[in-house]
Amino acid sequence: MPIKQLTETIINQIAAGEVIERPASVVKELVENSIDAGATRIEVVTAGGGKNLIRITDNGSGIRSDELALAVARHCTSKLTNDVHDIRALGFRGEALPSIGSVSRLSLKSRTSDADSGFEISTHGGRQDGPRPTPMNGGTIAEVRDLFFATPARLKFMKTDRAEASAISDVVKRIAIAFPHIRFSLAGSDRTPIELAATGAGSSGMLERISQVLGKEFPENAIAIDAERDGVRLTGFAGIPAFNRGNSLHQFAYVNGRPVRDKQIWGAIRGAYADVIARDRHPVVVLFLNLDPALVDVNVHPAKADVRFRDPGLVRGLIVGAIREALGQSGIRAATSGAEAMLHAFRLGGADPSRAAPLHQNWRGNAAVNQNYSVEQSPYRPFEVEGALAADTRGGFAEPAQPFLYDVAQAVAADARGAATEASKELLSAPLGAARAQVHANYIVAQTEDSLVIVDQHAAHERLVYEALKNALHSRPLPAQMLLIPEIVDLPEVDVERLAAHAETLARFGLGIEAFGPGAIAVRETPSMLGEIDAQQLVRDLSDEIAEHDTSNGLKGILDHVAATMACHGSVRSGRRLKPEEMNALLRQMEATPGSGTCNHGRPTYIELKLSDIERLFGRR
């Protein structure tokens, strides 16, 4: 077939397939244009999940009437200088508006601050009409109707109106987090209205905007991040391990203010939480990377969601190191969601208040009360208090027996106080308080000055043993087991070079390797603690990891997994009764150990219930 020059309309429709994937892509491009125009108020209205209508109204600088035609033409932009590596605006390709106009009915109205009136230009399936005068206030109104009417095949791949509306909400929220000084509003017949009021500047304003998007519980469960390395600065907030979600939709990453979904960043986040959160759970984080635009390529894909860093190892190391350091310095913290879940369980499982006996009932005159009722007739038995069984409380709970119960309680309390009273008072001020009891031979109940703490003794001790093993493993070179016959692993030459460059690091973990010709690696030593292993597979896995992340932490992860297994089998088992001093010793070690809020499998080691929450349960608040 002869070579033909494509028409402008077909070129735009092909480009639209890359830029405009769904209605949310249209909203993203138009909202970014509004932000680049300096808007402080952006309103989004949709209908039919964005397929029928998308209207973006802003109070930005506007577009001059003689530039409206250029605004809807391909590769026309005011945001890019002569240097394509110095990109400081959200948009820069000059493809969004012409791509949208080629597959929909686009109307663009705009008025600058010095203009007497606004002007409008329309693009229907690639055909332009205007510009012509139109009455309006300062700013720009971009209205998109009948999206993909010019490419009906694309409509077959759209999801339901509700799903598309939800995707639009997610896009706006992701952008809104990076610009807390801008007021965002979403409305329309296909959604519940969303209003994100503008917040103040600085870290407090940013945290307030994040709480608008992620909920008011996030600030209570987040740790501030602020680190810098070789000109790359990382700021934001990382949720504590116990505060996690079932998917990664609550992870937000920004590069120079641009929201991105980059695999390198997601991988670094997973690495930072690797041994403190379950594999099927995801942390809640909001991270901002700021660096010289020349050190990052945002022109990888027309959607501008992927980026490439000049030094990906530096960025990964910064993210992993900053999050781990912040988690280690934050001390022991329990997620507030655990207490909320406990309260919810109590409310669901509690008795119906309407069926409870009235508080003013005259129990003395109640004929149903047996004055001779005794403890032996009851299915309940006296509580065990620190190993001492209370005396037999014959006489039950009738009023004549209450003085006797009071005397017994006084005696037990007097014995329990003794010389330990002062020490107990000091322990109450500790983060996990003083141990009071052990329930079901597995759960330690402790008391602080303003809360009740319940600790899973096996999970807590498992974390303590694991951290001790890790410190022992990584504080010095690991013992290696020399192979009688070196294992030869055939690899591409480029992989051999990568592994040889990391040979010194791998030797610290007990893996001795060296290049064996241009296309092979000789394995001479393996870590002793791993026993008999498949050296060929281990070397190939390490080679793949170095190729992807430029790091050899895979072997470290394997060793940590072995340490976690050893810790699980070597920790205090469920069902073991602990003495009060053992319980308090466990609590003190937890307070001194980073990451002890979760076990090796990511489950919480303790739950804290504030006194105010307990009082709400009993109707005191």
C-alpha positions as CSV (number, residue, x, y, z in Angstrom):
1,M,0.0,0.0,0.0
2,P,1.2,3.5,-0.7
3,I,2.3,5.8,2.2
4,K,-0.3,8.4,3.0
5,Q,-0.2,11.6,5.1
6,L,-2.7,11.2,8.0
7,T,-5.3,14.0,8.4
8,E,-5.1,16.3,11.4
9,T,-8.3,14.8,12.8
10,I,-7.0,11.2,12.7
11,I,-3.7,12.4,14.2
12,N,-5.6,14.0,17.1
13,Q,-7.8,10.9,17.6
14,I,-4.7,8.7,17.8
15,A,-3.1,11.0,20.3
16,A,-6.3,11.1,22.3
17,G,-6.1,7.4,22.7
18,E,-2.9,7.9,24.7
19,V,-3.8,11.1,26.6
20,I,-7.6,10.5,27.2
21,E,-8.2,7.0,28.5
22,R,-11.4,7.7,30.4
23,P,-13.4,10.7,31.7
24,A,-11.0,11.0,34.7
25,S,-8.2,11.7,32.3
26,V,-10.1,14.6,30.9
27,V,-10.7,16.0,34.4
28,K,-7.0,15.6,35.3
29,E,-5.8,17.5,32.2
30,L,-8.3,20.3,32.6
31,V,-7.7,20.7,36.4
32,E,-4.0,20.8,35.8
33,N,-4.5,23.6,33.3
34,S,-6.5,25.5,35.9
35,I,-3.7,25.1,38.4
36,D,-1.1,26.2,35.9
37,A,-3.2,29.3,35.3
38,G,-2.9,30.3,39.0
39,A,-6.5,29.5,40.0
40,T,-7.4,29.5,43.7
41,R,-10.9,28.1,43.2
42,I,-11.8,25.1,40.9
43,E,-15.3,23.7,40.5
44,V,-15.9,20.4,38.8
45,V,-19.4,19.3,37.6
46,T,-20.1,16.0,35.9
47,A,-23.0,13.9,34.6
48,G,-23.2,10.3,33.5
49,G,-19.8,9.6,35.0
50,G,-18.2,12.3,32.9
51,K,-19.3,10.7,29.7
52,N,-22.2,13.1,29.2
53,L,-20.8,16.2,30.8
54,I,-17.6,17.5,32.4
55,R,-17.5,21.2,33.3
56,I,-14.4,22.8,34.9
57,T,-14.7,26.4,36.1
58,D,-11.7,28.3,37.6
59,N,-10.7,31.9,38.5
60,G,-7.3,31.7,36.9
61,S,-5.6,34.1,34.6
62,G,-7.6,33.2,31.6
63,I,-6.7,32.9,27.9
64,R,-6.5,35.9,25.5
65,S,-9.0,36.0,22.7
66,D,-6.3,35.9,20.0
67,E,-4.8,32.8,21.6
68,L,-7.9,30.7,22.0
69,A,-7.4,29.1,18.5
70,L,-3.9,28.1,19.5
71,A,-5.1,26.7,22.8
72,V,-7.0,24.0,20.9
73,A,-4.3,23.3,18.4
74,R,-1.8,20.5,18.8
75,H,1.7,21.2,20.3
76,C,0.8,24.8,21.3
77,T,1.6,25.6,24.9
78,S,2.7,28.5,27.1
79,K,4.3,26.3,29.8
80,L,7.5,25.1,28.1
81,T,10.7,27.0,27.5
82,N,13.3,26.0,25.0
83,D,14.7,23.4,27.5
84,V,12.5,20.3,27.5
85,H,14.4,19.1,30.6
86,D,13.3,22.1,32.7
87,I,9.7,21.4,33.2
88,R,8.1,23.2,36.1
89,A,4.4,23.2,35.2
90,L,1.9,20.3,35.4
91,G,1.2,20.5,31.7
92,F,3.7,21.0,28.9
93,R,2.9,18.8,25.9
94,G,0.2,20.9,24.3
95,E,-1.9,17.9,23.5
96,A,-4.7,17.8,26.0
97,L,-7.2,20.3,24.6
98,P,-6.9,19.2,20.9
99,S,-7.1,15.6,22.0
100,I,-10.3,16.2,24.0
101,G,-11.8,18.3,21.2
102,S,-11.2,15.5,18.7
103,V,-13.3,12.9,20.5
104,S,-16.0,15.1,22.1
105,R,-17.9,18.4,21.9
106,L,-15.6,20.9,23.6
107,S,-16.5,24.4,24.5
108,L,-13.8,26.7,25.9
109,K,-14.7,30.1,27.4
110,S,-12.2,32.4,28.9
111,R,-11.6,36.0,30.0
112,T,-8.5,37.7,31.2
113,S,-8.4,40.3,33.9
114,D,-7.8,43.1,31.4
115,A,-10.4,42.1,28.9
116,D,-13.8,43.8,28.5
117,S,-15.6,40.5,27.9
118,G,-14.9,36.8,27.6
119,F,-14.5,34.8,24.4
120,E,-15.6,31.3,23.4
121,I,-14.3,28.7,21.0
122,S,-15.9,25.3,20.2
123,T,-14.4,22.1,18.9
124,H,-16.8,19.3,17.8
125,G,-15.1,16.2,16.7
126,G,-12.0,18.2,15.6
127,R,-14.0,21.0,13.8
128,Q,-13.4,24.5,15.3
129,D,-16.0,27.2,15.6
130,G,-15.1,30.7,16.9
131,P,-13.8,32.5,18.8
132,R,-16.7,34.7,19.5
133,P,-17.6,37.0,22.4
134,T,-19.5,35.6,25.4
135,P,-20.4,37.1,28.8
136,M,-18.6,35.7,31.8
137,N,-16.4,36.5,34.8
138,G,-12.7,36.3,34.9
139,G,-11.1,32.8,34.5
140,T,-11.9,29.9,32.3
141,I,-14.8,27.5,31.8
142,A,-14.0,24.2,29.9
143,E,-17.1,22.2,29.1
144,V,-16.9,18.7,27.5
145,R,-20.0,17.0,26.3
146,D,-20.6,13.6,24.7
147,L,-17.1,12.2,25.4
148,F,-15.9,9.7,22.7
149,F,-18.9,10.3,20.5
150,A,-16.4,10.6,17.6
151,T,-14.8,7.2,18.6
152,P,-17.8,5.1,19.7
153,A,-15.6,2.0,20.0
154,R,-14.0,3.5,23.1
155,L,-17.3,3.9,24.8
156,K,-17.6,0.1,25.0
157,F,-14.6,0.0,27.3
158,M,-16.1,2.5,29.8
159,K,-17.3,1.3,33.2
160,T,-20.5,2.2,34.9
161,D,-21.4,5.8,35.6
162,R,-20.7,5.2,39.3
163,A,-17.3,3.8,38.7
164,E,-16.3,6.6,36.4
165,A,-17.6,9.2,38.8
166,S,-15.5,7.6,41.6
167,A,-12.4,7.6,39.4
168,I,-12.9,11.4,38.8
169,S,-13.2,11.9,42.5
170,D,-10.0,10.0,43.1
171,V,-8.1,12.1,40.5
172,V,-9.3,15.4,42.0
173,K,-8.5,14.4,45.5
174,R,-5.0,13.3,44.5
175,I,-4.3,16.7,42.8
176,A,-6.0,18.6,45.7
177,I,-3.6,17.1,48.3
178,A,-0.6,18.8,46.6
179,F,-2.3,22.2,46.4
180,P,-4.0,22.9,49.8
181,H,-4.3,26.6,49.1
182,I,-6.8,25.9,46.3
183,R,-10.5,25.3,47.0
184,F,-11.9,22.3,45.1
185,S,-15.6,21.4,44.7
186,L,-17.2,18.4,42.9
187,A,-20.9,18.3,42.1
188,G,-23.3,16.7,39.6
189,S,-26.2,14.4,39.1
190,D,-24.0,11.3,39.3
191,R,-22.3,12.0,42.6
192,T,-22.5,13.1,46.2
193,P,-21.1,16.7,46.4
194,I,-17.5,17.0,47.7
195,E,-16.1,20.3,49.1
196,L,-12.4,20.7,49.9
197,A,-12.0,24.1,51.5
198,A,-8.6,25.9,51.1
199,T,-6.3,25.4,54.0
200,G,-3.4,27.4,55.4
201,A,0.2,27.1,54.2
202,G,2.9,25.0,55.8
203,S,2.9,21.5,57.3
204,S,-0.3,22.2,59.3
205,G,-2.2,23.3,56.3
206,M,-1.0,20.3,54.3
207,L,-2.0,17.9,57.1
208,E,-5.4,19.5,57.2
209,R,-6.0,19.0,53.5
210,I,-4.8,15.4,53.8
211,S,-7.3,14.8,56.6
212,Q,-10.0,16.2,54.3
213,V,-9.2,13.6,51.8
214,L,-8.1,10.6,53.9
215,G,-10.3,11.2,57.0
216,K,-9.7,12.8,60.4
217,E,-8.2,9.6,61.7
218,F,-5.1,9.9,59.5
219,P,-3.3,12.7,61.4
220,E,-3.7,10.7,64.7
221,N,-2.0,7.7,63.0
222,A,0.7,9.5,60.9
223,I,4.3,10.4,61.4
224,A,5.9,13.5,59.7
225,I,8.7,12.7,57.2
226,D,11.4,15.3,56.3
227,A,14.7,14.1,54.9
228,E,17.2,15.2,52.2
229,R,20.0,13.5,50.4
230,D,22.2,14.8,47.5
231,G,19.8,17.5,46.5
232,V,16.6,15.3,46.7
233,R,14.2,16.3,49.5
234,L,11.5,14.0,50.8
235,T,8.6,15.4,52.9
236,G,5.1,14.2,53.8
237,F,3.5,11.8,56.3
238,A,3.7,8.0,56.8
239,G,1.0,6.1,58.6
240,I,2.1,3.8,61.4
241,P,2.2,0.1,60.5
242,A,-0.9,-0.8,62.5
243,F,-2.9,1.8,60.5
244,N,-3.2,0.1,57.1
245,R,-5.6,-0.7,54.3
246,G,-6.5,-3.6,52.0
247,N,-5.3,-1.8,48.8
248,S,-2.8,0.8,47.7
249,L,-5.4,3.5,46.8
250,H,-4.5,5.3,50.0
251,Q,-0.9,5.8,48.9
252,F,-0.1,9.2,47.3
253,A,3.2,10.2,45.8
254,Y,4.2,13.5,44.2
255,V,7.3,14.6,42.3
256,N,7.7,18.4,42.2
257,G,4.0,18.7,43.0
258,R,2.9,16.3,40.2
259,P,0.8,13.3,41.3
260,V,2.4,10.1,40.0
261,R,1.9,6.4,40.1
262,D,5.5,5.2,39.8
263,K,6.5,1.6,40.3
264,Q,9.9,2.6,41.8
265,I,8.2,4.7,44.5
266,W,5.6,2.0,45.3
267,G,8.4,-0.6,45.5
268,A,10.3,1.7,47.9
269,I,7.3,2.1,50.1
270,R,6.8,-1.7,50.3
271,G,10.4,-2.1,51.2
272,A,10.2,0.4,54.0
273,Y,7.2,-1.4,55.6
274,A,8.5,-4.9,54.6
275,D,8.7,-6.5,58.0
276,V,6.2,-4.5,60.0
277,I,3.1,-5.0,57.9
278,A,1.3,-8.0,56.5
279,R,1.9,-8.8,52.8
280,D,-1.7,-8.4,51.9
281,R,-2.0,-5.1,53.6
282,H,-0.9,-1.6,52.4
283,P,0.4,1.4,54.4
284,V,-1.2,4.8,54.2
285,V,1.4,7.4,53.0
286,V,1.6,10.8,51.4
287,L,5.1,11.6,50.1
288,F,6.4,14.6,48.3
289,L,9.7,14.4,46.4
290,N,11.3,17.7,45.4
291,L,14.4,17.8,43.2
292,D,16.0,19.6,40.2
293,P,13.7,19.0,37.1
294,A,16.8,18.0,35.2
295,L,17.2,14.9,37.5
296,V,13.8,13.5,36.6
297,D,12.1,12.8,33.3
298,V,8.3,13.4,33.4
299,N,7.9,13.0,29.6
300,V,7.8,9.2,29.7
301,H,4.2,8.8,28.8
302,P,1.6,11.3,27.5
303,A,-0.5,10.8,30.6
304,K,2.5,12.0,32.7
305,A,1.8,9.5,35.4
306,D,5.1,7.7,35.2
307,V,8.5,9.3,35.8
308,R,12.1,8.2,35.5
309,F,14.8,9.3,37.9
310,R,18.4,9.8,36.9
311,D,19.5,8.1,40.1
312,P,16.7,5.6,41.1
313,G,18.9,4.0,43.8
314,L,19.2,7.4,45.5
315,V,15.5,8.0,45.5
316,R,14.7,4.4,46.7
317,G,17.3,4.6,49.5
318,L,16.0,8.0,50.6
319,I,12.4,6.8,50.8
320,V,13.2,3.5,52.6
321,G,15.6,5.1,55.0
322,A,13.4,8.1,55.9
323,I,10.3,6.1,56.6
324,R,12.2,3.5,58.7
325,E,14.0,6.2,60.7
326,A,10.7,8.0,61.3
327,L,9.0,4.8,62.4
328,G,11.9,4.0,64.7
329,Q,12.0,7.4,66.3
330,S,8.2,7.7,66.8
331,G,8.2,5.3,69.7
332,I,5.4,2.7,70.2
333,R,2.0,3.7,69.0
334,A,-1.2,1.8,68.5
335,A,-3.6,2.7,65.6
336,T,-6.7,4.5,66.8
337,S,-8.7,2.3,64.4
338,G,-8.1,-0.7,66.7
339,A,-9.9,1.1,69.6
340,E,-12.7,2.1,67.2
341,A,-13.1,-1.5,66.1
342,M,-13.2,-2.7,69.7
343,L,-15.9,-0.1,70.5
344,H,-17.9,-1.1,67.5
345,A,-17.7,-4.8,68.5
346,F,-18.9,-3.9,72.0
347,R,-21.8,-2.0,70.6
348,L,-22.8,-4.7,68.2
349,G,-22.5,-7.5,70.7
350,G,-23.9,-5.7,73.7
351,A,-27.3,-6.3,75.2
352,D,-30.3,-4.3,74.1
353,P,-30.5,-1.3,76.5
354,S,-34.3,-1.3,76.2
355,R,-34.4,-4.7,77.8
356,A,-32.1,-3.9,80.7
357,A,-33.5,-3.7,84.2
358,P,-34.2,-0.1,85.4
359,L,-31.6,1.3,87.7
360,H,-34.2,2.3,90.3
361,Q,-35.6,-1.3,90.7
362,N,-36.0,-2.3,94.4
363,W,-33.8,-5.4,94.6
364,R,-34.4,-5.8,98.3
365,G,-38.1,-6.2,97.7
366,N,-37.8,-8.4,94.6
367,A,-39.3,-11.8,95.4
368,A,-37.2,-13.4,92.6
369,V,-34.0,-12.8,94.5
370,N,-32.9,-15.8,96.6
371,Q,-31.4,-14.6,99.8
372,N,-29.6,-17.9,100.3
373,Y,-28.1,-17.9,96.8
374,S,-24.4,-18.9,96.9
375,V,-21.4,-18.8,94.6
376,E,-21.5,-22.6,94.1
377,Q,-24.9,-22.2,92.3
378,S,-23.5,-19.6,89.9
379,P,-21.7,-20.5,86.6
380,Y,-19.3,-17.7,87.5
381,R,-16.3,-18.0,89.8
382,P,-14.3,-15.5,91.8
383,F,-11.5,-13.7,89.8
384,E,-7.9,-14.7,90.1
385,V,-6.0,-11.6,91.3
386,E,-2.3,-11.9,90.6
387,G,-2.2,-15.5,91.5
388,A,-4.2,-15.3,94.7
389,L,-7.7,-16.7,94.6
390,A,-10.3,-14.6,96.4
391,A,-12.0,-16.2,99.4
392,D,-15.3,-18.0,98.8
393,T,-18.0,-15.3,98.7
394,R,-20.9,-17.3,100.1
395,G,-24.0,-15.2,100.2
396,G,-24.0,-14.1,96.5
397,F,-24.9,-10.6,95.4
398,A,-27.9,-9.9,97.6
399,E,-27.6,-6.8,99.7
400,P,-27.1,-8.5,103.1
401,A,-24.0,-10.1,101.7
402,Q,-22.5,-6.9,100.3
403,P,-20.7,-5.8,103.4
404,F,-18.9,-9.2,103.4
405,L,-17.9,-8.7,99.8
406,Y,-16.6,-5.3,100.6
407,D,-14.5,-6.7,103.4
408,V,-13.0,-9.3,101.1
409,A,-12.2,-6.7,98.4
410,Q,-10.5,-4.5,101.0
411,A,-8.3,-7.4,102.2
412,V,-7.3,-8.4,98.7
413,A,-6.5,-4.8,97.8
414,A,-4.4,-4.3,100.9
415,D,-2.4,-7.4,100.1
416,A,-1.9,-6.3,96.5
417,R,-0.7,-2.8,97.4
418,G,2.2,-3.5,99.8
419,A,5.7,-2.4,98.7
420,A,4.8,-2.4,95.0
421,T,2.5,0.6,95.3
422,E,5.0,3.2,94.5
423,A,6.6,1.3,91.7
424,S,3.1,0.7,90.2
425,K,2.5,4.5,90.2
426,E,5.6,5.1,88.2
427,L,4.7,2.4,85.7
428,L,1.3,4.1,85.1
429,S,3.1,7.0,83.4
430,A,4.9,4.7,80.9
431,P,3.4,4.4,77.4
432,L,2.1,0.9,78.0
433,G,1.5,1.3,81.7
434,A,1.5,-1.3,84.5
435,A,0.4,-4.9,84.0
436,R,-2.7,-5.7,86.0
437,A,-3.8,-9.1,84.8
438,Q,-3.4,-11.9,82.2
439,V,-6.5,-13.0,80.4
440,H,-6.8,-16.5,78.7
441,A,-3.1,-17.1,79.4
442,N,-2.3,-14.9,76.3
443,Y,-3.5,-11.4,76.7
444,I,-1.9,-8.9,79.2
445,V,-4.2,-6.2,80.5
446,A,-2.3,-3.1,81.5
447,Q,-3.3,0.3,82.9
448,T,-1.9,3.7,82.1
449,E,-2.9,7.0,83.6
450,D,-5.7,7.5,81.0
451,S,-6.2,4.3,79.1
452,L,-6.5,0.5,79.2
453,V,-4.0,-1.5,77.1
454,I,-4.5,-5.1,75.9
455,V,-1.3,-6.9,74.7
456,D,-1.0,-10.1,72.7
457,Q,2.0,-11.6,74.6
458,H,3.0,-14.0,71.8
459,A,2.9,-11.4,69.0
460,A,4.7,-8.8,71.1
461,H,7.5,-11.2,72.2
462,E,7.8,-12.4,68.6
463,R,8.7,-8.9,67.5
464,L,11.2,-8.4,70.3
465,V,13.0,-11.7,69.4
466,Y,13.0,-10.8,65.7
467,E,14.5,-7.4,66.2
468,A,17.2,-8.9,68.5
469,L,18.0,-11.5,65.8
470,K,18.1,-8.8,63.1
471,N,20.5,-6.6,65.1
472,A,22.8,-9.6,65.7
473,L,22.7,-10.6,62.0
474,H,23.4,-7.1,60.6
475,S,25.8,-5.8,63.2
476,R,28.7,-7.9,61.9
477,P,29.5,-10.0,58.8
478,L,27.5,-13.2,58.8
479,P,29.2,-16.6,59.1
480,A,29.7,-18.2,55.7
481,Q,29.8,-21.9,54.6
482,M,32.5,-22.6,52.0
483,L,31.5,-25.0,49.2
484,L,33.8,-27.9,48.5
485,I,33.0,-27.4,44.8
486,P,32.1,-23.9,43.7
487,E,28.7,-23.5,42.0
488,I,29.0,-22.0,38.5
489,V,26.0,-20.0,37.4
490,D,25.7,-19.0,33.7
491,L,24.4,-15.5,33.3
492,P,24.5,-12.7,30.6
493,E,27.6,-10.7,30.7
494,V,25.7,-7.5,31.9
495,D,24.3,-9.4,34.9
496,V,27.7,-10.7,35.8
497,E,29.0,-7.2,35.9
498,R,26.1,-6.0,38.1
499,L,26.7,-8.9,40.6
500,A,30.5,-8.3,40.7
501,A,29.9,-4.7,41.5
502,H,27.9,-5.8,44.6
503,A,30.2,-8.6,45.6
504,E,31.5,-6.8,48.7
505,T,28.0,-6.1,50.0
506,L,26.9,-9.7,49.4
507,A,30.0,-11.0,51.2
508,R,28.8,-9.2,54.4
509,F,25.7,-11.5,54.3
510,G,27.8,-14.6,53.8
511,L,27.5,-15.0,50.0
512,G,30.9,-15.2,48.4
513,I,30.9,-14.7,44.6
514,E,33.3,-13.8,41.9
515,A,33.2,-13.4,38.1
516,F,34.1,-16.7,36.3
517,G,34.8,-15.6,32.8
518,P,32.7,-13.1,30.8
519,G,29.4,-15.0,31.2
520,A,29.4,-16.8,34.5
521,I,29.5,-16.3,38.3
522,A,31.3,-18.7,40.7
523,V,29.6,-19.1,44.1
524,R,32.2,-20.1,46.7
525,E,30.4,-19.4,50.0
526,T,26.8,-19.3,51.1
527,P,25.2,-18.0,54.4
528,S,25.6,-20.6,57.1
529,M,22.1,-19.9,58.6
530,L,20.4,-20.7,55.3
531,G,21.7,-24.3,55.3
532,E,21.5,-26.1,52.0
533,I,20.1,-23.7,49.4
534,D,19.7,-23.5,45.6
535,A,22.6,-21.2,44.9
536,Q,21.7,-20.9,41.2
537,Q,18.2,-19.6,41.9
538,L,19.5,-17.3,44.6
539,V,22.1,-15.7,42.3
540,R,19.6,-15.3,39.5
541,D,17.0,-13.6,41.8
542,L,19.7,-11.2,43.1
543,S,20.7,-10.4,39.6
544,D,17.1,-9.6,38.6
545,E,16.7,-7.4,41.7
546,I,19.9,-5.5,41.0
547,A,18.8,-4.9,37.4
548,E,15.5,-3.5,38.5
549,H,16.4,-1.5,41.7
550,D,20.2,-1.4,41.7
551,T,20.2,-2.9,45.2
552,S,21.1,-6.3,46.6
553,N,18.7,-6.2,49.5
554,G,17.1,-9.4,48.3
555,L,19.6,-11.6,50.2
556,K,19.0,-9.4,53.3
557,G,15.3,-10.0,53.0
558,I,15.8,-13.8,52.8
559,L,17.9,-13.7,55.9
560,D,15.3,-11.5,57.7
561,H,12.6,-14.0,56.7
562,V,14.7,-16.8,58.4
563,A,15.1,-14.6,61.5
564,A,11.3,-14.0,61.5
565,T,10.7,-17.8,61.4
566,M,13.1,-18.4,64.2
567,A,11.5,-15.6,66.2
568,C,8.0,-17.1,65.7
569,H,9.1,-20.4,67.1
570,G,11.3,-19.0,69.9
571,S,9.0,-16.5,71.4
572,V,6.6,-16.8,74.4
573,R,3.8,-19.1,73.4
574,S,0.2,-18.5,73.8
575,G,-1.1,-20.3,76.9
576,R,1.9,-19.6,79.1
577,R,1.1,-17.9,82.4
578,L,3.4,-15.0,83.2
579,K,4.3,-13.5,86.5
580,P,3.5,-9.8,87.1
581,E,7.2,-8.9,86.8
582,E,7.5,-10.9,83.5
583,M,4.5,-9.0,82.1
584,N,5.9,-5.6,83.1
585,A,9.4,-6.6,81.7
586,L,7.7,-7.4,78.3
587,L,5.9,-4.1,78.3
588,R,9.2,-2.2,79.0
589,Q,11.0,-4.0,76.2
590,M,8.2,-3.2,73.8
591,E,8.5,0.5,74.6
592,A,12.2,0.3,73.9
593,T,12.0,-1.6,70.6
594,P,11.2,0.2,67.3
595,G,8.3,-1.4,65.3
596,S,6.9,-3.3,68.3
597,G,3.4,-2.0,67.5
598,T,3.1,-4.9,65.0
599,C,4.4,-8.5,64.9
600,N,6.5,-9.9,62.1
601,H,3.3,-10.8,60.2
602,G,1.9,-7.3,60.4
603,R,-0.7,-7.9,63.1
604,P,-1.1,-5.4,65.9
605,T,0.7,-6.4,69.2
606,Y,-1.6,-4.3,71.4
607,I,-4.7,-2.2,71.4
608,E,-5.2,0.9,73.5
609,L,-8.6,1.9,74.7
610,K,-8.7,5.4,76.2
611,L,-10.6,6.1,79.4
612,S,-12.9,8.5,77.5
613,D,-13.9,5.7,75.1
614,I,-14.6,3.4,78.1
615,E,-16.8,6.1,79.6
616,R,-18.7,6.4,76.4
617,L,-19.4,2.7,76.4
618,F,-20.9,3.0,79.9
619,G,-22.9,6.1,79.0
620,R,-20.8,8.4,81.1
621,R,-20.2,10.7,78.2
